[in-house]
Amino acid sequence: MSVPHPGSDPNANLYAQLKRDVLERVPQITAVEYVPDETEATALRAIFDPN
């Protein structure tokens, strides 16, 4: 995948692509962040609007 990411996780590019192309397009999601942070990204966390 072509999205650069400073994280050390081998799936960092996948996380970046999911964050950009999928999660940010869902209207119920109010925020997406890397866990534990962008440098050491091992997962994504999404915050949903319950309304």
N, C-alpha and C positions, 0 to 999 in steps of 0.2 A: 504494500500500500504506500501511497506517496505522501502521507501527512507526517511531517517531522514532529518528533516529541522527544524531550530530553530524558524521559523516564528510563529506568534500567530494565523494566519488564519487557520480555520479548513480544508481548501483545500490545505494547504501548501504541503502535500505529493503529491497531484495531480499535483500541479505546478512543483514540482521537477521532477516527472516522465515525464511530458510533455516536460520539458526543456531537459532532458537527452534523452528520447526515440523518440521523434517526431521532435521537432523544430531543434535540432542540426544535424539531418540527412538530412534536406532540404538544398541543395547546395546554394540556393539563400539567405539564412539567414546568415548574417555575425556576428551577436551577439545576445545573449539572456540574459536579466537581470531581476532581481526581482524588482517590483515597490511597494512601494517607495524604499526599500532596502531589503537585505536578512533577516534581523531580523524582520521587519514589513511587510513582503511580503503579498500583497493583489492581485497581478496580475503579469503577465509576459509581458515584452516588447521585441519584436523582431525587429531587424534592417535588412532590405532587401537590397540586392545589385540590383539596377535597371537594371544592364546589365545582 
